[in-house]
Amino acid sequence: MNAVSRNSAQLICIWLALLAVAPGVQAQQADPSLVATTDRYEFHSNFWVNLHHFLYAQAKKPDDGRLPRGRSLSREQWQAMNDAITWYREHLADRDLLLDERMYNIKRALIRYGPNDVPDHAAVTEQHRARLEAAARVYRNHYWPRHDHQNRAIWAWHESLIRALENGVLDRIADLANEPWPDGPIRVDLTWDANWAGAYCTTRPVHAVITSRQGGPDNSWPPGGWLELLFHEPSHALIDPNSSAVAKAIAAAANELDIEPPRGLWHGVLFYLSGSATREGLAAEGVEHSLLMHDEGIFSDYHAALLACMPAYLAGDIGLDEAMLRVLKVLQADAN
């Protein structure tokens, strides 16, 4: 084969290789909401998911849907937004974003659409779609630029720590929970508004929604607080109130002591384990971290028992069943 033929053959091989990868490249480019991917996560800033949560949050406020001040809305624009908020107040505001099946279906439907698409899915009713479309014309120009910027800023603010910690912290949580992670990446939708807690996660598949207004530039949270949320929320796929290893260990301990399982203890254990794994990871990076459950007073009735009994479990000196038995004995003694 002469030099010309060899060059032609090389060009053909390169062209075929580009054709082979082009669909994947196009697929990535086709989702404008994608902010970044890491080893374990996909981060998104989705227009419709953000609008949905914004309208929901406004509808939950006891102020008759008054929009945030300082927005130069015309009367028609204000009316469009107010009509959408009123519709959310009448039809969706009393539904829980985490626990309600309809809200789950709406969230999962909206992630399919780009900012210039119109949601066309059975989970979004015709009336709902009409309100979303009318509000979108206002939201796109008056709110979305700021919200999208903050969503992307929260990622940039934490990127180096997320990439450094994600594998170690998530694997540590799985080890402590005695449960494996489901296959596939963890989707995180970054939103200006989330739920009342600032974050929640559904697990079919694992899909977290986390506010971008905490833990980044110009707010009061230290970096570890938002990172703990990022690791805590997906952990609901590993620790649930019924079938998880943690729940079974609590039930077995309660049965042995002939008491009812303490309400919400499984969630307190989840906070403790995910927070402790985050603290360990941050310590390796030279960052001090205090657990959210302590700083925010979450499940405060369980703090003393967890602090007394769980360090031995973290150190590997006792198993999960023994740890839960010790926790329940301390709680039982405190109650008497």
Summary of the structure (lengths in Angstrom):
residues: 336
radius of gyration: 23.7
end to end distance: 90.8
largest distance: 92.2
contacts: 1016
relative contact order: 0.10
helix: 60%
strand: 7%
